[in-house]
């Protein structure tokens, strides 16, 4: 059975390649504390259909290149656009 992962596209700058960040919660084997782990995977996107911020499912496949061993299976949710936060904070004079 091929491994499937769900994550967020963090980059689609390369042609036919997307970078997917997969976050998971793991438990420390000794201390029992939970923590989040983020891993990045390069995945093959044949038609360049996934955009930045999309939630996607990638599936393991034969190695396509040195770094790519996953391919895009489906786009679960398209991004709703980027939100830019303004850093213009007015200081209050005392």
N, CA, C and O of each residue as an XYZ file, in Angstrom:
376
protein
N       0.849     -1.187      0.000
C       0.000      0.000      0.000
C       0.888      1.240      0.000
O       1.808      1.356      0.809
N       0.606      2.156     -0.905
C       1.398      3.376     -1.017
C       1.032      4.343      0.103
O      -0.125      4.422      0.518
N       2.020      5.067      0.580
C       1.817      6.033      1.655
C       1.149      7.287      1.091
O       1.581      7.821      0.070
N       0.094      7.753      1.761
C      -0.560      8.999      1.374
C      -0.423      9.995      2.520
O      -0.556      9.633      3.689
N      -0.157     11.252      2.173
C       0.014     12.321      3.152
C      -0.858     13.504      2.763
O      -1.079     13.755      1.578
N      -1.350     14.226      3.752
C      -2.141     15.428      3.518
C      -1.387     16.621      4.093
O      -0.932     16.584      5.236
N      -1.258     17.687      3.291
C      -0.527     18.858      3.747
C      -0.893     20.104      2.970
O      -1.809     20.100      2.147
N      -0.162     21.168      3.246
C      -0.390     22.475      2.630
C       0.755     22.774      1.666
O       1.921     22.552      1.994
N       0.421     23.279      0.476
C       1.434     23.657     -0.510
C       2.097     24.951     -0.044
O       1.431     25.969      0.143
N       3.420     24.901      0.142
C       4.140     26.100      0.576
C       4.884     26.768     -0.567
O       5.261     27.935     -0.459
N       5.106     26.038     -1.677
C       5.795     26.628     -2.826
C       5.375     25.908     -4.092
O       5.247     24.683     -4.112
N       5.162     26.681     -5.150
C       4.898     26.115     -6.471
C       5.734     26.844     -7.523
O       5.315     26.975     -8.673
N       6.910     27.314     -7.128
C       7.762     28.109     -8.002
C       8.388     27.264     -9.105
O       8.565     27.753    -10.221
N       8.726     26.018     -8.823
C       9.349     25.153     -9.824
C       8.305     24.618    -10.793
O       7.127     24.510    -10.453
N       8.742     24.285    -11.999
C       7.847     23.736    -13.009
C       7.547     22.277    -12.684
O       8.462     21.475    -12.498
N       6.256     21.937    -12.616
C       5.769     20.581    -12.345
C       6.192     20.038    -10.978
O       6.184     18.825    -10.765
N       6.557     20.919    -10.062
C       6.954     20.503     -8.720
C       6.312     21.420     -7.695
O       6.289     22.640     -7.863
N       5.788     20.817     -6.627
C       5.260     21.590     -5.507
C       5.961     21.125     -4.235
O       6.378     19.972     -4.125
N       6.082     22.035     -3.285
C       6.620     21.690     -1.982
C       5.451     21.658     -1.009
O       4.732     22.645     -0.850
N       5.269     20.508     -0.356
C       4.140     20.305      0.543
C       4.674     20.165      1.961
O       5.568     19.358      2.216
N       4.125     20.954      2.887
C       4.491     20.862      4.290
C       3.428     20.060      5.017
O       2.250     20.420      5.021
N       3.863     18.962      5.636
C       2.968     18.074      6.372
C       3.283     18.226      7.856
O       4.419     18.007      8.277
N       2.281     18.601      8.651
C       2.482     18.732     10.092
C       1.775     17.586     10.796
O       0.667     17.197     10.427
N       2.441     17.050     11.824
C       1.853     15.969     12.602
C       2.187     16.177     14.066
O       3.167     16.843     14.401
N       1.366     15.602     14.939
C       1.614     15.681     16.376
C       2.190     14.357     16.825
O       1.637     13.294     16.543
N       3.310     14.432     17.529
C       3.965     13.233     18.025
C       4.111     13.321     19.537
O       4.110     14.409     20.114
N       4.235     12.167     20.163
C       4.417     12.096     21.604
C       5.845     11.665     21.900
O       6.349     10.713     21.306
N       6.497     12.373     22.826
C       7.864     12.034     23.192
C       7.875     10.659     23.877
O       7.044     10.399     24.747
N       8.809      9.778     23.491
C       8.775      8.409     24.015
C       9.032      8.301     25.521
O       8.537      7.373     26.160
N       9.785      9.217     26.088
C      10.096      9.136     27.513
C       9.212     10.065     28.340
O       8.631      9.647     29.341
N       9.112     11.334     27.915
C       8.419     12.332     28.723
C       6.914     12.386     28.490
O       6.188     12.934     29.320
N       6.433     11.839     27.392
C       4.999     11.805     27.130
C       4.405     13.118     26.665
O       3.190     13.205     26.484
N       5.222     14.145     26.465
C       4.715     15.444     26.023
C       4.481     15.409     24.508
O       5.275     14.840     23.759
N       3.388     16.023     24.077
C       3.096     16.089     22.645
C       3.709     17.345     22.049
O       3.768     18.393     22.692
N       4.164     17.219     20.802
C       4.755     18.345     20.093
C       4.459     18.186     18.604
O       4.167     17.088     18.129
N       4.539     19.304     17.875
C       4.255     19.259     16.444
C       5.559     19.134     15.664
O       6.583     19.712     16.027
N       5.489     18.364     14.586
C       6.632     18.159     13.710
C       6.191     18.534     12.300
O       5.155     18.072     11.822
N       6.990     19.381     11.632
C       6.707     19.763     10.248
C       7.756     19.139      9.345
O       8.956     19.231      9.608
N       7.288     18.500      8.269
C       8.199     17.911      7.297
C       7.820     18.416      5.908
O       6.642     18.575      5.590
N       8.835     18.665      5.089
C       8.600     19.150      3.734
C       8.861     18.032      2.738
O       9.843     17.300      2.858
N       7.978     17.904      1.756
C       8.113     16.913      0.699
C       7.992     17.609     -0.647
O       7.164     18.502     -0.824
N       8.827     17.190     -1.596
C       8.702     17.668     -2.969
C       7.822     16.666     -3.704
O       8.075     15.462     -3.666
N       6.793     17.167     -4.369
C       5.840     16.293     -5.048
C       5.699     16.721     -6.507
O       5.838     17.898     -6.840
N       5.418     15.740     -7.370
C       5.278     15.980     -8.808
C       3.853     16.445     -9.097
O       2.887     15.784     -8.714
N       3.730     17.576     -9.768
C       2.432     18.149    -10.163
C       2.456     18.306    -11.681
O       2.919     19.323    -12.196
N       1.964     17.311    -12.385
C       2.106     17.232    -13.846
C       1.521     18.444    -14.566
O       2.138     18.964    -15.495
N       0.336     18.901    -14.150
C      -0.357     19.974    -14.877
C      -0.229     21.338    -14.211
O      -0.922     22.274    -14.609
N       0.633     21.477    -13.215
C       0.807     22.733    -12.476
C      -0.532     23.283    -11.981
O      -0.802     24.476    -12.122
N      -1.364     22.425    -11.408
C      -2.705     22.841    -10.999
C      -2.792     23.273     -9.531
O      -3.723     23.991     -9.165
N      -1.853     22.857     -8.690
C      -1.895     23.240     -7.274
C      -1.245     24.599     -7.074
O      -0.204     24.895     -7.660
N      -1.864     25.417     -6.247
C      -1.340     26.743     -5.954
C      -0.882     26.836     -4.511
O      -1.115     25.930     -3.711
N      -0.233     27.932     -4.194
C       0.276     28.158     -2.848
C      -0.891     28.265     -1.868
O      -1.848     28.999     -2.114
N      -0.807     27.533     -0.759
C      -1.851     27.574      0.253
C      -2.927     26.521      0.087
O      -3.790     26.399      0.956
N      -2.911     25.755     -0.993
C      -3.908     24.712     -1.208
C      -3.653     23.530     -0.288
O      -2.506     23.212      0.026
N      -4.729     22.880      0.141
C      -4.622     21.656      0.927
C      -4.683     20.495     -0.059
O      -5.651     20.362     -0.807
N      -3.639     19.648     -0.059
C      -3.523     18.600     -1.069
C      -3.225     17.248     -0.431
O      -2.776     17.161      0.712
N      -3.492     16.192     -1.209
C      -3.122     14.829     -0.835
C      -2.061     14.367     -1.815
O      -2.258     14.425     -3.029
N      -0.912     13.899     -1.273
C       0.156     13.378     -2.126
C       0.318     11.894     -1.837
O       0.069     11.438     -0.721
N       0.739     11.145     -2.852
C       0.882      9.702     -2.727
C       2.292      9.297     -3.135
O       2.873      9.869     -4.057
N       2.834      8.302     -2.437
C       4.186      7.831     -2.712
C       4.233      7.113     -4.051
O       3.307      6.387     -4.412
N       5.324      7.322     -4.785
C       5.490      6.712     -6.098
C       6.966      6.381     -6.296
O       7.776      6.590     -5.393
N       7.317      5.867     -7.468
C       8.723      5.587     -7.738
C       9.489      6.907     -7.782
O       8.886      7.943     -8.061
N      10.793      6.907     -7.517
C      11.539      8.165     -7.539
C      11.510      8.833     -8.918
O      11.853      8.219     -9.928
N      11.098     10.088     -8.934
C      11.020     10.851    -10.180
C      12.317     11.620    -10.391
O      12.769     11.792    -11.523
N      12.911     12.082     -9.296
C      14.202     12.764     -9.340
C      14.907     12.499     -8.018
O      14.491     11.634     -7.247
N      15.964     13.236     -7.763
C      16.738     13.032     -6.530
C      15.887     13.280     -5.285
O      16.000     12.545     -4.304
N      15.037     14.306     -5.314
C      14.243     14.677     -4.142
C      12.774     14.281     -4.232
O      12.090     14.239     -3.209
N      12.274     13.989     -5.429
C      10.844     13.741     -5.605
C      10.515     12.250     -5.630
O      10.950     11.519     -6.519
N       9.745     11.818     -4.644
C       9.253     10.443     -4.616
C       7.756     10.413     -4.315
O       7.206      9.367     -3.972
N       7.098     11.576     -4.447
C       5.658     11.691     -4.256
C       5.056     12.383     -5.471
O       5.738     13.125     -6.178
N       3.762     12.130     -5.707
C       3.053     12.850     -6.763
C       1.715     13.323     -6.219
O       1.177     12.749     -5.273
N       1.189     14.371     -6.827
C      -0.077     14.959     -6.407
C      -1.215     14.013     -6.762
O      -1.358     13.602     -7.914
N      -2.033     13.665     -5.750
C      -3.183     12.807     -6.010
C      -4.443     13.637     -6.213
O      -5.170     13.443     -7.188
N      -4.703     14.568     -5.283
C      -5.882     15.418     -5.422
C      -5.716     16.702     -4.625
O      -4.931     16.776     -3.679
N      -6.472     17.707     -5.033
C      -6.523     18.970     -4.299
C      -7.794     18.929     -3.459
O      -8.900     18.903     -4.000
N      -7.637     18.924     -2.140
C      -8.779     18.821     -1.240
C      -9.500     20.157     -1.133
O     -10.727     20.218     -1.209
N      -8.720     21.240     -0.956
C      -9.309     22.562     -0.757
C      -8.404     23.613     -1.375
O      -7.208     23.659     -1.088
N      -8.982     24.465     -2.234
C      -8.213     25.544     -2.839
C      -8.025     26.667     -1.832
O      -8.844     26.852     -0.932
N      -6.938     27.414     -1.991
C      -6.642     28.530     -1.119
C      -7.654     29.644     -1.341
O      -8.107     29.869     -2.463
N      -8.002     30.335     -0.268
C      -8.981     31.420     -0.374
C      -8.305     32.762     -0.568
O      -8.909     33.802     -0.302
N      -7.054     32.759     -1.028
C      -6.331     33.998     -1.254
C      -5.423     34.308     -0.083
O      -5.621     33.807      1.024
N      -4.442     35.124     -0.334
C      -3.486     35.459      0.714
C      -3.959     36.685      1.482
O      -4.572     37.599      0.929
N      -3.661     36.671      2.748
C      -4.008     37.800      3.604
C      -2.707     38.456      4.031
O      -1.858     37.819      4.654
N      -2.553     39.729      3.695
C      -1.343     40.442      4.061
C      -1.611     41.271      5.308
O      -2.576     42.033      5.371
N      -0.750     41.112      6.287
C      -0.893     41.845      7.532
C      -0.015     43.084      7.467
O       1.178     42.999      7.178
N      -0.613     44.225      7.735
C       0.150     45.463      7.707
C       0.898     45.638      9.016
O       0.349     45.403     10.093
N       2.139     46.048      8.919
C       2.966     46.246     10.101
C       3.021     47.709     10.524
O       3.890     48.103     11.302
N       2.099     48.506     10.015
C       2.079     49.927     10.367
C       1.301     50.116     11.659
O       0.080     50.277     11.646
N       2.008     50.094     12.754
C       1.368     50.269     14.075
C       1.681     51.677     14.556
O       2.842     52.073     14.654
N       0.631     52.420     14.853
C       0.810     53.781     15.349
C       1.161     53.737     16.820
O       0.467     53.110     17.621
N       2.236     54.403     17.164
C       2.644     54.440     18.569
C       1.860     55.511     19.306
O       1.635     56.610     18.799
N       1.460     55.165     20.494
C       0.693     56.106     21.311
C       1.671     56.996     22.070
O       2.553     56.505     22.774
N       1.509     58.301     21.921
C       2.396     59.247     22.594
C       1.898     59.496     24.011
O       0.698     59.662     24.228
N       2.811     59.524     24.971
C       2.438     59.762     26.357
C       2.912     61.106     26.837
O       2.679     61.467     27.990
